[in-house]
Amino acid sequence: MMNRTHNTQTKTFSRTKTGVMTAMTLSLAMAAGSAQALTLYTAGPGSLAKKLAAGYEKQTGVKVDVFQATTGKVMARLEAEQANPRADVLISASWDTATDLEQRGWLLEYQSPNAEQVPAQFKTPYYVAQGISALGIVWNTKSGTTEPKDWGDLAKPEFKDKVTTPDPSLSGASLDLLIGLQNAHAQQAWKLFEDLKANGMIIAGPNAQALTPVLQGAKAAVFGAVDYVSYGSVQDGESVKVIFPSSGTVIAPRPMMILKSSQQQKEAKAFIDYALSPEGQKLVADAWLMPARTDIDARRPLFKSLKLLPEASQASASRKDVLERFAKLFGQQ
């Protein structure tokens, strides 16, 4: 009887021990798997980020957790998480955000060997363009309005209450356009913004929200639309046209960077390499962006064919000042 009880206790202990060991093994395996996951913060396009993540995971076996939002929301999240940083790789829609983060000492220096075909203006030791977009006017061809040729055309009476624009506090590229116009035209740029406000132009939210009423026919045009979103709509059969104004526009290289706080720096470098590989750059082109590499074909006009506004200089207005002045003009303060 004692032997039977002793044997039963021994078996129970053995099973319990085995269960604990199995649980510990699973826990360690899960922890190891979690440690290998890469966290990507991106200001869109979301479908491109998911395709890059899937291609990278297939090639390396490393899972990628993607957080996609507007530039403003991504940057706000980065700031909020500084006590416990989560992001490994950041893809922004605004070059200036990368410049700011480098100056703050947040970025890891890394130059991918796959960046050799990227023009010098689109790379630094700390960040490199994933792709490039441009800003323009998106016009509904069935709106009953005359096709606009330049920014000022949208302040004409026939466009009264028919124009939207993305919110520059949410869209880094939209803010780049405001700064570019001020660099080129100084006070005349603000006269244009005032005329557009008087003509009923509304700030409609992020880029997609500004485009939606134009696609639906409720509005006639977007002032400062990010082009790649609209090219996709044209492909889908929507009655819109992308117009690059005759007086000039801005391009928005979309910088990729690795956060210095990343615990997965090796995997993060491999992700940058993949995004700049021919396979990764083909995915960028398929999203209607200009590839960062000059040896990859694009599906749309390249920046060399566009008239560009002056680039930022030491004399440029600060992003904060322009944003505050624009928000005040449109009654957002």
Kinemage of the C-alpha trace (Angstrom):
@kinemage 1
@onewidth
@group {chain A} dominant
@subgroup {mainchain}
@vectorlist {calphas} color= white
{ca met a 1} P 0.000 0.000 0.000
{ca met a 2} L 2.804 2.387 0.970
{ca asn a 3} L 4.689 1.481 -2.228
{ca arg a 4} L 1.585 2.101 -4.373
{ca thr a 5} L 1.035 5.506 -2.708
{ca his a 6} L 4.708 6.346 -3.049
{ca asn a 7} L 4.660 5.366 -6.762
{ca thr a 8} L 1.517 7.424 -7.383
{ca gln a 9} L 3.086 10.470 -5.707
{ca thr a 10} L 6.263 9.967 -7.714
{ca lys a 11} L 4.318 9.802 -11.000
{ca thr a 12} L 2.254 12.865 -10.035
{ca phe a 13} L 5.432 14.798 -9.179
{ca ser a 14} L 7.032 13.629 -12.428
{ca arg a 15} L 4.004 14.752 -14.470
{ca thr a 16} L 3.925 18.076 -12.623
{ca lys a 17} L 7.646 18.566 -13.160
{ca thr a 18} L 7.279 17.692 -16.854
{ca gly a 19} L 4.370 20.140 -17.156
{ca val a 20} L 6.352 22.906 -15.497
{ca met a 21} L 9.373 22.222 -17.728
{ca thr a 22} L 7.153 22.208 -20.831
{ca ala a 23} L 5.554 25.475 -19.786
{ca met a 24} L 8.984 26.967 -19.144
{ca thr a 25} L 10.227 25.754 -22.521
{ca leu a 26} L 7.185 27.217 -24.282
{ca ser a 27} L 7.585 30.462 -22.362
{ca leu a 28} L 11.253 30.697 -23.317
{ca ala a 29} L 10.438 29.867 -26.936
{ca met a 30} L 7.746 32.533 -27.011
{ca ala a 31} L 10.129 35.031 -25.450
{ca ala a 32} L 12.773 34.169 -28.018
{ca gly a 33} L 10.245 34.541 -30.815
{ca ser a 34} L 9.090 37.869 -29.404
{ca ala a 35} L 12.674 39.054 -29.144
{ca gln a 36} L 13.132 38.363 -32.836
{ca ala a 37} L 10.051 40.369 -33.895
{ca leu a 38} L 10.723 43.731 -35.518
{ca thr a 39} L 8.474 46.732 -34.869
{ca leu a 40} L 7.912 49.107 -37.788
{ca tyr a 41} L 6.248 52.510 -37.421
{ca thr a 42} L 5.214 53.977 -40.767
{ca ala a 43} L 3.335 56.972 -42.088
{ca gly a 44} L 1.929 54.903 -44.933
{ca pro a 45} L 0.984 53.719 -47.374
{ca gly a 46} L -0.240 50.904 -45.141
{ca ser a 47} L -0.598 48.342 -47.915
{ca leu a 48} L 3.033 48.898 -48.937
{ca ala a 49} L 4.249 48.479 -45.352
{ca lys a 50} L 2.407 45.167 -45.070
{ca lys a 51} L 3.870 43.900 -48.352
{ca leu a 52} L 7.395 44.910 -47.327
{ca ala a 53} L 6.868 43.227 -43.950
{ca ala a 54} L 5.618 40.040 -45.618
{ca gly a 55} L 8.498 39.958 -48.107
{ca tyr a 56} L 11.065 40.563 -45.389
{ca glu a 57} L 9.555 37.877 -43.144
{ca lys a 58} L 9.545 35.384 -46.012
{ca gln a 59} L 13.206 36.110 -46.699
{ca thr a 60} L 14.459 36.195 -43.090
{ca gly a 61} L 11.848 34.430 -40.963
{ca val a 62} L 11.605 37.538 -38.768
{ca lys a 63} L 8.070 38.729 -38.025
{ca val a 64} L 7.307 42.438 -38.420
{ca asp a 65} L 4.720 44.225 -36.277
{ca val a 66} L 3.431 47.245 -38.227
{ca phe a 67} L 1.925 50.422 -36.777
{ca gln a 68} L 0.646 52.641 -39.592
{ca ala a 69} L -0.810 56.128 -39.078
{ca thr a 70} L -0.387 59.751 -40.169
{ca thr a 71} L 2.976 61.441 -39.680
{ca gly a 72} L 1.578 63.440 -36.765
{ca lys a 73} L 0.225 60.382 -34.965
{ca val a 74} L 3.367 58.320 -35.544
{ca met a 75} L 5.581 61.077 -34.155
{ca ala a 76} L 3.253 61.610 -31.181
{ca arg a 77} L 3.454 57.898 -30.382
{ca leu a 78} L 7.256 57.921 -30.595
{ca glu a 79} L 7.373 60.853 -28.178
{ca ala a 80} L 4.938 59.209 -25.757
{ca glu a 81} L 6.964 55.983 -25.667
{ca gln a 82} L 10.352 57.490 -24.902
{ca ala a 83} L 10.433 55.977 -21.416
{ca asn a 84} L 9.888 52.547 -22.981
{ca pro a 85} L 10.731 52.724 -26.720
{ca arg a 86} L 9.040 50.120 -28.933
{ca ala a 87} L 9.832 51.083 -32.540
{ca asp a 88} L 12.859 49.594 -34.279
{ca val a 89} L 12.396 51.091 -37.747
{ca leu a 90} L 10.574 54.291 -38.670
{ca ile a 91} L 9.385 55.310 -42.138
{ca ser a 92} L 8.200 58.914 -42.198
{ca ala a 93} L 6.399 60.935 -44.870
{ca ser a 94} L 8.551 63.979 -44.111
{ca trp a 95} L 12.313 64.335 -44.508
{ca asp a 96} L 12.396 66.978 -41.782
{ca thr a 97} L 11.206 64.529 -39.142
{ca ala a 98} L 14.304 62.413 -39.810
{ca thr a 99} L 16.538 65.497 -39.627
{ca asp a 100} L 14.959 66.408 -36.297
{ca leu a 101} L 15.397 62.915 -34.836
{ca glu a 102} L 19.034 62.806 -35.956
{ca gln a 103} L 19.713 66.147 -34.262
{ca arg a 104} L 18.151 64.778 -31.082
{ca gly a 105} L 20.493 61.783 -31.174
{ca trp a 106} L 17.721 59.205 -31.596
{ca leu a 107} L 18.988 57.512 -34.757
{ca leu a 108} L 21.464 54.724 -35.422
{ca glu a 109} L 24.046 55.363 -38.119
{ca tyr a 110} L 23.635 52.838 -40.940
{ca gln a 111} L 24.343 52.980 -44.669
{ca ser a 112} L 22.880 50.062 -46.569
{ca pro a 113} L 24.932 48.558 -49.394
{ca asn a 114} L 21.684 48.570 -51.394
{ca ala a 115} L 21.610 52.387 -51.255
{ca glu a 116} L 24.359 52.676 -53.867
{ca gln a 117} L 21.803 53.501 -56.601
{ca val a 118} L 20.002 56.079 -54.412
{ca pro a 119} L 20.900 59.709 -55.342
{ca ala a 120} L 23.002 61.535 -52.746
{ca gln a 121} L 20.212 64.020 -51.998
{ca phe a 122} L 18.023 61.167 -50.753
{ca lys a 123} L 20.384 59.587 -48.244
{ca thr a 124} L 22.509 60.466 -45.220
{ca pro a 125} L 24.539 58.296 -42.831
{ca tyr a 126} L 21.429 58.053 -40.612
{ca tyr a 127} L 18.483 57.715 -42.991
{ca val a 128} L 17.633 56.966 -46.601
{ca ala a 129} L 14.578 57.408 -48.788
{ca gln a 130} L 12.308 54.413 -49.208
{ca gly a 131} L 10.539 56.162 -52.076
{ca ile a 132} L 9.461 59.641 -53.134
{ca ser a 133} L 6.083 61.268 -53.621
{ca ala a 134} L 5.168 64.687 -55.006
{ca leu a 135} L 2.361 67.055 -54.163
{ca gly a 136} L -0.081 68.423 -56.673
{ca ile a 137} L -3.657 69.346 -57.436
{ca val a 138} L -6.096 66.470 -57.794
{ca trp a 139} L -9.037 67.578 -59.901
{ca asn a 140} L -12.381 65.877 -60.511
{ca thr a 141} L -12.727 65.874 -64.297
{ca lys a 142} L -16.536 65.748 -64.051
{ca ser a 143} L -16.843 68.649 -61.608
{ca gly a 144} L -17.890 71.196 -64.220
{ca thr a 145} L -14.876 73.391 -63.407
{ca thr a 146} L -12.031 74.412 -65.712
{ca glu a 147} L -8.926 72.257 -65.363
{ca pro a 148} L -6.564 74.130 -62.990
{ca lys a 149} L -2.992 74.725 -64.104
{ca asp a 150} L -1.534 76.388 -61.011
{ca trp a 151} L -2.180 76.740 -57.287
{ca gly a 152} L -3.810 80.151 -57.625
{ca asp a 153} L -6.499 78.792 -59.969
{ca leu a 154} L -8.158 77.146 -56.967
{ca ala a 155} L -8.841 80.613 -55.494
{ca lys a 156} L -10.966 81.600 -58.522
{ca pro a 157} L -14.746 82.068 -58.141
{ca glu a 158} L -15.590 78.852 -60.026
{ca phe a 159} L -13.862 76.878 -57.243
{ca lys a 160} L -15.824 78.655 -54.477
{ca asp a 161} L -16.471 76.141 -51.660
{ca lys a 162} L -15.144 73.309 -53.866
{ca val a 163} L -11.571 72.833 -52.581
{ca thr a 164} L -10.122 70.710 -49.781
{ca thr a 165} L -6.589 70.488 -48.423
{ca pro a 166} L -4.921 67.969 -46.094
{ca asp a 167} L -4.256 69.081 -42.527
{ca pro a 168} L -0.527 69.990 -42.354
{ca ser a 169} L -0.473 69.054 -38.657
{ca leu a 170} L -1.270 65.476 -39.711
{ca ser a 171} L 0.496 65.322 -43.079
{ca gly a 172} L 4.216 66.041 -43.105
{ca ala a 173} L 4.184 66.323 -46.901
{ca ser a 174} L 1.415 68.948 -46.764
{ca leu a 175} L 3.507 71.019 -44.372
{ca asp a 176} L 6.490 70.638 -46.723
{ca leu a 177} L 4.373 72.242 -49.461
{ca leu a 178} L 3.425 75.235 -47.310
{ca ile a 179} L 7.099 75.798 -46.461
{ca gly a 180} L 8.119 75.358 -50.120
{ca leu a 181} L 5.566 77.938 -51.244
{ca gln a 182} L 6.732 80.380 -48.570
{ca asn a 183} L 10.376 79.824 -49.556
{ca ala a 184} L 9.494 80.646 -53.163
{ca his a 185} L 6.979 83.447 -52.749
{ca ala a 186} L 7.396 84.806 -49.203
{ca gln a 187} L 4.387 86.970 -48.253
{ca gln a 188} L 2.672 86.234 -51.574
{ca ala a 189} L 2.306 82.624 -50.439
{ca trp a 190} L 0.316 83.806 -47.420
{ca lys a 191} L -1.801 86.014 -49.685
{ca leu a 192} L -2.612 82.837 -51.657
{ca phe a 193} L -3.545 80.951 -48.480
{ca glu a 194} L -5.779 83.863 -47.424
{ca asp a 195} L -7.465 83.901 -50.849
{ca leu a 196} L -8.054 80.155 -50.664
{ca lys a 197} L -9.561 80.528 -47.188
{ca ala a 198} L -11.818 83.357 -48.416
{ca asn a 199} L -12.847 81.152 -51.339
{ca gly a 200} L -14.064 78.451 -48.959
{ca met a 201} L -11.177 75.956 -48.998
{ca ile a 202} L -11.493 73.590 -46.035
{ca ile a 203} L -8.907 71.588 -44.090
{ca ala a 204} L -10.284 68.076 -44.399
{ca gly a 205} L -8.027 65.939 -42.200
{ca pro a 206} L -5.333 63.516 -43.394
{ca asn a 207} L -4.542 63.002 -47.092
{ca ala a 208} L -7.168 60.332 -47.748
{ca gln a 209} L -9.895 62.388 -46.053
{ca ala a 210} L -9.079 65.393 -48.232
{ca leu a 211} L -9.345 63.247 -51.364
{ca thr a 212} L -12.596 61.397 -50.560
{ca pro a 213} L -15.074 64.280 -51.220
{ca val a 214} L -13.329 64.979 -54.545
{ca leu a 215} L -13.665 61.333 -55.568
{ca gln a 216} L -17.345 61.474 -54.569
{ca gly a 217} L -17.956 64.679 -56.540
{ca ala a 218} L -18.886 66.757 -53.478
{ca lys a 219} L -15.747 68.876 -54.047
{ca ala a 220} L -13.845 69.709 -57.214
{ca ala a 221} L -10.175 69.659 -56.214
{ca val a 222} L -7.558 68.997 -53.552
{ca phe a 223} L -4.881 71.623 -52.920
{ca gly a 224} L -1.644 69.801 -52.077
{ca ala a 225} L -2.677 66.195 -52.598
{ca val a 226} L -0.083 63.458 -52.137
{ca asp a 227} L 0.112 62.044 -55.626
{ca tyr a 228} L 0.535 58.298 -55.073
{ca val a 229} L -2.869 57.964 -53.372
{ca ser a 230} L -4.554 59.643 -56.333
{ca tyr a 231} L -2.694 57.627 -58.970
{ca gly a 232} L -4.146 54.534 -57.357
{ca ser a 233} L -7.635 56.068 -57.642
{ca val a 234} L -7.064 56.844 -61.336
{ca gln a 235} L -6.068 53.216 -61.887
{ca asp a 236} L -9.305 52.174 -60.168
{ca gly a 237} L -11.289 54.156 -62.739
{ca glu a 238} L -12.073 57.270 -60.694
{ca ser a 239} L -12.705 60.511 -62.629
{ca val a 240} L -9.748 62.432 -61.232
{ca lys a 241} L -6.539 63.827 -62.687
{ca val a 242} L -3.212 64.546 -60.983
{ca ile a 243} L -1.865 67.982 -61.974
{ca phe a 244} L 1.570 69.334 -61.069
{ca pro a 245} L 1.283 73.154 -60.920
{ca ser a 246} L 3.185 75.205 -63.483
{ca ser a 247} L 4.842 77.429 -60.849
{ca gly a 248} L 6.345 74.442 -59.064
{ca thr a 249} L 5.711 71.963 -56.312
{ca val a 250} L 7.622 69.961 -53.713
{ca ile a 251} L 8.680 66.363 -53.577
{ca ala a 252} L 8.515 64.374 -50.391
{ca pro a 253} L 11.216 61.711 -49.994
{ca arg a 254} L 10.019 59.227 -47.384
{ca pro a 255} L 12.967 58.530 -45.061
{ca met a 256} L 13.625 55.155 -43.429
{ca met a 257} L 15.659 55.109 -40.222
{ca ile a 258} L 16.635 52.845 -37.343
{ca leu a 259} L 16.015 54.032 -33.795
{ca lys a 260} L 19.147 53.932 -31.634
{ca ser a 261} L 17.007 52.488 -28.819
{ca ser a 262} L 16.213 49.386 -30.925
{ca gln a 263} L 17.045 46.035 -29.351
{ca gln a 264} L 16.891 44.430 -32.817
{ca gln a 265} L 19.491 46.458 -34.673
{ca lys a 266} L 20.748 43.555 -36.799
{ca glu a 267} L 17.200 42.742 -37.950
{ca ala a 268} L 16.443 46.435 -38.462
{ca lys a 269} L 19.464 46.826 -40.760
{ca ala a 270} L 18.322 43.763 -42.711
{ca phe a 271} L 14.874 45.361 -43.129
{ca ile a 272} L 16.410 48.548 -44.585
{ca asp a 273} L 18.472 46.345 -46.926
{ca tyr a 274} L 15.319 44.513 -48.050
{ca ala a 275} L 13.327 47.720 -48.644
{ca leu a 276} L 16.186 48.969 -50.852
{ca ser a 277} L 16.652 45.671 -52.681
{ca pro a 278} L 15.267 45.366 -56.248
{ca glu a 279} L 12.378 43.307 -54.854
{ca gly a 280} L 11.571 45.871 -52.168
{ca gln a 281} L 11.862 48.818 -54.557
{ca lys a 282} L 9.522 47.094 -57.020
{ca leu a 283} L 6.928 46.988 -54.219
{ca val a 284} L 7.520 50.732 -53.695
{ca ala a 285} L 6.942 51.380 -57.413
{ca asp a 286} L 3.796 49.247 -57.388
{ca ala a 287} L 2.421 51.578 -54.683
{ca trp a 288} L 2.708 54.494 -57.201
{ca leu a 289} L 5.663 56.059 -55.399
{ca met a 290} L 8.885 56.965 -57.185
{ca pro a 291} L 11.456 54.322 -56.175
{ca ala a 292} L 14.436 55.725 -54.283
{ca arg a 293} L 16.800 53.760 -56.550
{ca thr a 294} L 17.333 55.197 -60.009
{ca asp a 295} L 17.731 51.741 -61.577
{ca ile a 296} L 14.144 50.665 -60.770
{ca asp a 297} L 11.331 51.554 -63.182
{ca ala a 298} L 8.462 53.765 -61.987
{ca arg a 299} L 4.782 53.757 -62.945
{ca arg a 300} L 4.441 57.547 -62.813
{ca pro a 301} L 6.381 60.794 -63.535
{ca leu a 302} L 9.764 61.071 -61.812
{ca phe a 303} L 10.950 64.108 -59.852
{ca lys a 304} L 13.377 65.145 -62.610
{ca ser a 305} L 10.404 65.914 -64.879
{ca leu a 306} L 8.755 68.250 -62.333
{ca lys a 307} L 9.344 71.944 -61.674
{ca leu a 308} L 10.330 72.113 -58.032
{ca leu a 309} L 10.011 74.907 -55.489
{ca pro a 310} L 13.181 75.999 -53.619
{ca glu a 311} L 14.407 73.536 -51.030
{ca ala a 312} L 14.644 74.427 -47.373
{ca ser a 313} L 17.572 76.628 -46.369
{ca gln a 314} L 18.840 78.379 -43.274
{ca ala a 315} L 16.448 81.226 -44.091
{ca ser a 316} L 13.426 78.923 -44.244
{ca ala a 317} L 10.614 79.518 -41.794
{ca ser a 318} L 10.452 76.970 -39.016
{ca arg a 319} L 7.926 74.179 -39.359
{ca lys a 320} L 6.362 75.169 -36.047
{ca asp a 321} L 5.890 78.814 -37.077
{ca val a 322} L 4.348 77.938 -40.458
{ca leu a 323} L 2.046 75.368 -38.884
{ca glu a 324} L 0.861 77.785 -36.206
{ca arg a 325} L 0.273 80.612 -38.679
{ca phe a 326} L -1.667 78.355 -41.054
{ca ala a 327} L -3.779 76.928 -38.211
{ca lys a 328} L -4.575 80.438 -36.995
{ca leu a 329} L -5.588 81.538 -40.489
{ca phe a 330} L -8.015 78.622 -40.795
{ca gly a 331} L -9.398 79.057 -37.308
{ca gln a 332} L -7.833 75.924 -35.810
{ca gln a 333} L -6.417 77.738 -32.806
